C-alpha cells in the first residue's frame, strides 16, 4: 500500500472499532513516515486496544520530539483516564482522578470532555464503594450546563448522554443520603411558588417518584434537570430570544396555544432546545415511528414484523386500522427526514409541516400525525383538541395540498421490567397499545379551528391577555411541559401573559449538604 492508502485504511478500521488491524497499519505507517500525526494516531489505537504500556512508551518518545504538539497532551490525558480511572482495582483511583483534573481545563474544547468523564466515572466508583458523601462533593465539580446532552449508539444500543448520567447520579446520591426532600424543598423555595401551588406541585412530584419499595432516581433526575436548567436560564440569562411580531402563524402555534397559551408565548419568544434524546436509552430497542412500521410492513408484508417491538395484539381490528395506511405511499415524511417540507395556505397566512402525507391506492391524500404518550396520560381515552387542531388546519386551510381527511395515531407506552444478563431488573419503555382517530371536515371542527386562530391572532395583536392564575397552573400538565423551565406562570402568581415573554428573577440557592447515610447500596442499579 502507498502511504495514502495506509492512512485511509487504518482510519477506516479505527472508525469501525477494529483496533488490531488498525494498529498493524499504523505501525507500518510509523515505520515508513515518522511525524507527530502518525505517532499520535498510533498511540491512540494502542490506548483504544488497551495496550497501555506501548501507548505510554510512545507518548514519552513523542513528547521529547514534539513538546508543543497539543493533541499529544490531550491523548495522554485520555490514556491516564483509560488506564487508571476505568480500572476499579486501582487503589489510587481517586487520587489519580484528582491528578487528571489538576492537569485538565474543563472549559477547553478538547480537554473538557476528559474532565467531565473523569468526574462522572469517579462518582460511579465512589457510589459503588458506598462513599456517597464524597461522590456528592465530586458532582459539585461539574457545571451541568456544559455537559453534553447527546446520547450515543453503540452496538445497536442507545446509551444516555453524559448530562443525563450526571443528573441520575445526583438523584442517586441524594436519595441514598436521605437528602432528596431537602433538595426538592430548596428548589421550590428558590422558584417562589405560591403556598397553594407549592403544596400541589411538591405533592405531585413526591408521589410520582415514590413506589412501594424504592424512590425512582430516573424520575427524580428529570425533575432536578428541569430545576437546574431553570436556575441556569434565570441567573445567567442563558437563552436566545427569537421573538418576531410579524412571524406567520404556524399550525404548531395553534396546538401550543390550545395546550397552554403560556407555552405558546414562551415558544414565540425563545429558541427552545429539543430534548428528544433524554429517553432514547430507556426504550426497549429503538423507538419506532409510523414510517418505521410502514417500512417494516412493506418490506416483509407481515404485521408481526411491523409490531414485534411492542405488546400490541395482532388481530383483525389492528389490520382493519392499518391495512389502508400501510398500503398507501408516504409522499411527505417530516418525522424521519432531516429537511422539513413546509406548506402554506393560498393567502400565506399560516404555515405548517405535517408529520406525514400519504397517497392511498384510491388516489386520496391523507394527512397523518402521531404522538407517544404514557398509558396513564390524561388523553388515554379522548384526544386533546390541541393535537387534533393540526388536522383541522391542514384540512380546512391548506387547499393546495388537496387533502381528503386525516388520521391521528397515539402510541401508548408503559415501563416494563427487563432482566439483564447479570440478573438485575431494569425499567424499559415499551409500546403496549395505540389509538387511531380519523379526522374529517365538519362544521364543529371548522369552528374549533377558527376559534383557535382568532385567539392566537388576538394575542399577537394586543400582546397581552388576562388569565386565571390558579387554573393555568396544574402540576401534572406543567411538569410534562417542554418549556417548564421558562415558565413563570406555574407558580400561580401571574394572571397576565405578555408578548414577548420575560423571565422573572429567582432567589439565590443554598447548597444542600448531605449527611452520612444509614445504609449504602450493594450495586449500581441505574438503567444503563
N, C-alpha and C positions, 0 to 999 in steps of 0.2 A: 504493500500500500504506500501511496505517497503520504507526505506529512499532512496534507489537507484531508485526505481520506481517513487517516488515523484519527485526526481530531474529530471529524464528523461522526465516525463510527463509535469512538469511545464516548462521545457525548450522548449518542443515541442509547447506548447500553446503560449509561448512568441514569438517564431520564426514566428508562424502563425499570430501573432498580436491579439490573443485572451487574452488580458491582465487581464480581470476579472477572468477567470478560472485559468490563471497562478498565479495571486495574491493569490487566495484561497489556492492553493497548496504550494506556497512559505511561506504563513503564517503558514500553518500546519507544514511545514519543519522547520521553525524558532522555533516553539514551541518544536519540538522534538530534534532539534540539533542546538544550538546557536553557530555559529562561524562566522568569518569575511566574508567568501564567501556567506553563506546563507543570512546573513544580507545585503550584497552588492546586491545580486540578488533581494531580496525583496524590497529594496529601489529603485532599478532600475525599477521594474514593477509599484511601486507606482508612480514614476515620469512619466513613459510612459502612465499611465492611468489617469494622471492629478490630482492625489491625492498628491498635493504638500506639504501640511502640514504634512501628515503622513510620507512622504519621508524625510522632514526636521527634524522631531522629531526623526526618526530612525537614521538619519545621526548624529545628536548630540549625541545620545546614543552610536553609534558605534565609534565615534571619541574619546570618553573617554576610551573605552576598547581597541581599535586598532589604536592608534595615528599614527603609521608608515605604515599603510596599504595604499599604493599609489592608488589603484583603487578607494578607497573611495573619495580621493581628486578629482579625475577625474570626478566621478559621481556627486559630489557636484557642480562642475563647470557646468556640464550639467543641473543639477537641477536649478541653477541660470539662465542659459540660457533659459530653457523651461518656467520657471515661470515669468521671468522678461523681457526678450528680445522678446519673441514671443507674449507678451501682449501689443498691441498698445494702450491700455487705460492707460498704466503705464506712468505717467507724468515724472517719473525719468528714463525713458528708456535709454537715452544717458549716464547719469552718472553711471547707473548700468552697462552698456556695458563697460565703461571705467574701472570700478572696476573689472569686469571679466578679461579684458585684463591685468590689473596690476598683477593678480594672475595666469596668464597663460603664459606658454612658447610656443611661436608659432613654435619653432623648435623641440619641443618634439613629439615623435612618437604618443603619446596618447592625449596630450593636444592641439597639433597643429590644429586639426580639429575643436575644440571648438573655438579657436581664430579666425579661418577663418569664421566659421559660424556666430559668433558674429558680426564680421565686416560687412559681406555681409547683414545680417539681419538689422543691424543698418543703413546701406546705403539705403536699401529699405525703411525703415521707414522715413529716412530724405528726400528721394525723394518724398514720399507720403505727407510729410509736406512742400514740396517746399523749403527745406533747402539744395539747391544743392551745394552751396559753401562748406558747412560743409560736405556734402556727398563726395565731391571730396577729401577733406582732409582725410576722413576716408579710401577711396580707396587707398591712398598712404601708408597706414599702411601695406598693403599686398605685398608680393613678389609673382608675378604671376606664377613664375616657380615652386613654392611649392604647388600650388593649384591643387586639383585632377582634372584630365581630363576625368574621367569616369562618364558617366550618370548612372541613376538608373531607374529600372522598378518598378512601384507601382500601384497596382490595374489595371494592364493591360496597363498602360500609361507610356511612357518614359518621364523622367524629365531630364533637362540638367545638365551636370557636373558643379560643383562649379566654375571651371575655365571659362566656357562659361558664367555663371552668372556674374562673375567679369567683363569680357570684355564688356558684354552688358550693365551692369550698368555704366561702364566708358564711353562707347559711348553715353549712355542716358544722362549722366550728361554733357558731352562736348557739345552735340547738344543743350540742353536746355540753357546752359550758353553762347551759341554762340561762342564756342572756338574750335569746331571740325576742322575748316580750319587751325587755328593756329597750332593745334596738328599735322595735316597731313603735313603741311609745315616743322615743326621741324623734323619730322621723315624722310622726304625726304632729308632734308639738312644733316642729320647725315649719310645717306647712300651714299652720294657722287655721285648722278646721273649726267650724262652729261646734259647740258642745254636742248638739244633736247628731250632726254628721260624723263627728269623731266617734261617737258610740256605734253608729251604724257601720261605718267603714272598718273600724277596728274589729268589731264582732264578726263581720263578713270575712275579713282576712284570716282571723284566727280559726274560724270554723272551717274555712276552705283548706287550710294546711294541716288540720288535726284529724287523725284517724284513730281507731281504737287502740292501736299499739305503737304508733310512731307519728312523728311530725314529718311532713313531706318537705325535704330540703330543696327539691326541684321547684316546687311551687313557691316556697319562701324565697328562693333565689330570684324568681321572676318579679316578685314584689320589691325586693331590695334593689334590683336593677332599675325598676321604674322610679323608685325614690331617688337613687343616686343620680340617675340621668336628669331628674328634675332639679336637684341641687346644683348640678353642673350647669344646666341651662340658665338658672336664675342668678347664680352667684357670678359666673364668668361671662354671662351673656353669649354663651357658645351656641349661637343659632344663626340661620341665614334667612333674612326676610325676602319674600318674593311678591309681596302684595302689589297688584296691578288693578286699579279700579275699572280699567277698560277691558279686562280679560273676558273672553267669550265664556258664557255659561257652558259647563260640561255636564254630561249625563251623570258622572261621578259626583258633581256638586249637588245634584238633586238627591242622590242617595245619601250623601253625607248630611245634608240638611235634615232630611226626614229621620235619619238615625239620631242626630242631635245638632241643632243649629250652632252650638258652640264648636263642635267638631268641624263643621263647615267653615266657620270663621277662622279657626286655627289653621286649617289646610289652605285657606285663601292667603294667609299672612306669612306662613313659614314653609320652608322646604323640609318635609318630613322624611327621614330616612326609612327605607323599607326594613322590616325586621323579620323577613321570611325565613332566615336561616336558623333562628333560635331553636325551632322544634325539629329540624331535619334529623338530628341524631336520635330523636325519641321515637321516630317512626319505625315500625317493623318493616324493614326494607325501604325502598324509595316510595314517596307519596305519588300516587298515580292520579293524573288529571283525566278529564273526559277524553282528550286527544290521545292519551296513552292507551286507554281502554279501547277506544275506536281502532287504534293501530293494531293492538294485540288481537282483537276480534277479526279484523280483516286479513291479518296475516295467517291466523290459524283456523278461522271460521269456527270458533269454539268459545262459548261463553265461559266455560270453566277456566280457560287460559286468561280471558279478559278480566276475571274477578278472582283469580287464585291468590291474590294478596289480601283478600277480605273474608269476612264471615257472612257475606251476602248469599242468601239461598238462591240457587239457580232453579227457577221454576217457570211456569207458563206466564205468570204475572210479570216477571222480570223481562222475559223475551218479548212480551207484548209492549212493554215500556221502551225497549231498546232496539227492537228489530228495525223500526223505521229510521231511527237516528244512526245506527251503525251501518245501515245500507246507504245512507246519504254521504255525499262528498263534503269534506271540510274545505271551504274555499277561503275562509279567513280564520287565522289562529293567532290571537293576541295573548295567549297564555304561555305557550312553549316557544314562541318566536321572540327574538330579542328586539326586532324593529316593529313598532306598533303601526297598524293600519288605522288611520283616523278617518272619520266620516263627519260630514256636516249636513244640516238641513239646507233647503234651497235658498233660504234667506241668510245663511251663515250666522244664525243667532244661537246655535247650540252645536256642540261638538262631542263626539264620543268614539270610544274604541271598544266595541263589543268583544267578549271573550271569544266567541266563535260565530261564524255564519256558515250554515250548511246548505247545500243544494240537494234536495231529495230526488229520487228517480222519477217522481211525477212532475218534476220541474219547479216545485215550490221551494221557496227560500225561508230558512228558519234562523232566527237569532237565538243563541243559547248562551246562558251564563251558568256558572257553578260556584259553589261555596262549600267550605269544610267547616263543620260545627260539631261541638260535643253533643252527644246524645242527650245530655242533661241541659242543653241550652234552651232559652225561652222560646225559640222558634221551632222546637221539635214537633209541634203539632200543626202550626199555621205559619206560612212565610210572612216576613215583615214587608210592609209597603216600601220600606227603604231599599229592599232588594228588588221587588217587582217593578218599581218605578223606572228602572233601567229599560225593561221591556216595553212599558207604556210609551216611553220616549222614542225608542227605536221604531216601534210600530206606527206611532202617530205622526212623528215629526220628520223622519228620515225617508222621504218619498223615493229618492233616487236609489235607495237600497232595495226597493221592491220586495219588501218582506211580507210574508203571509201570516206568520204567527211566531210565538217564541216558546222556549222551554227553559225552566229554571230548575237546576238539579242541586240538591243539598246532599253532600256525602257526610254521614254521621259517623263519628269515631268514638271509641272508648279506650281507656287504659286497661291493658290486659297484663297478666303475669307471664313472663317468659323465663324459663330456666336456662341458665348459661352452662357452658361446658364445665365450669367449676362447681356447679350445683347451686349457685346463688340465683335469687329471683330478681329480675329487673322488670320495671314497668315500661311497656311499649305501647305506642298508639297504633290502633288497627281500625280500619273501616268495618263497621258491623251492619250498617243499613243505609238506605238512601230514601229521598223523597223527590219525586219529579212532578212538576206543575206545568201544565200547558197554559200559556197566556195569549189571549186574543184581544182584538179591538172591541171594546164595549164602551157605552156612554159612561158607565161608572168609572172605568179605568181612565178614560179621557178626562173626566172631571178631576180625578185624583192627580193626574199629571199636570193639568193647568193650575190647580191649586198650589202644587209644589213649585212650579215655575214662577207664579206670581209672588209667592213668599220669598223665594230667593232673589227675584228682581227687586222686591221692596227693600230687602236688607242691603243689597248692593247700592241702591239709590240713596236711602236715608242714612246708611252706615251705622244704624243703631236700632235696637229693638228691646222691648221690655219682656222679661220672662219671670216665671215663678222660681225664685232661688231654691226653694225646697224641692220642687218636683223635677227640676233639671238635673239634680244631683242624686244618683242612685247607684249604690255600691257595686252591685253585680254588673251593671252596664258600664260604669266608669272604669272599673278595674280591667275590663276587657277591651277598652278603647285604645286605639293606636296612638292617640295624642294625649294620653293620661298625664304625661309629664309636663305638657304645655298648659294644662287646663287650670284656670283659677276657679272656675265655677263648681268644681267638685266639692269645694269646701263649704258650700251652702251659704256663702256670704255675699254673693253678687246677683243682682236682679236685672242686669242690663248687659247686652252683648254689643260690642263696638267693632267696626272695621276701620283700620286694621286692629288686630287683637294684640293687646300689650300684656306682658307678663308682670305679675306683681312681685314684690320683694319677699324674702323669707328670712326667718330668724337664723342666727348662727348656730350650727350644730355642735354639740359636745361629743367627744369620743366615748362610746360605751366601753368601759373597761371590764374585761372578763375576769371571773374568779376561777379558782381551781375546780374542775369538775369532780362530782362524786364518783362517777363511773365513766370509763372510757368505752371505746368500741374495739372489736377484735378485727374487723375487716373493713375495707373500703367498699361501701355499698352504693356508690354513685352509679348512675345508669350508663356508664361507658368505661 
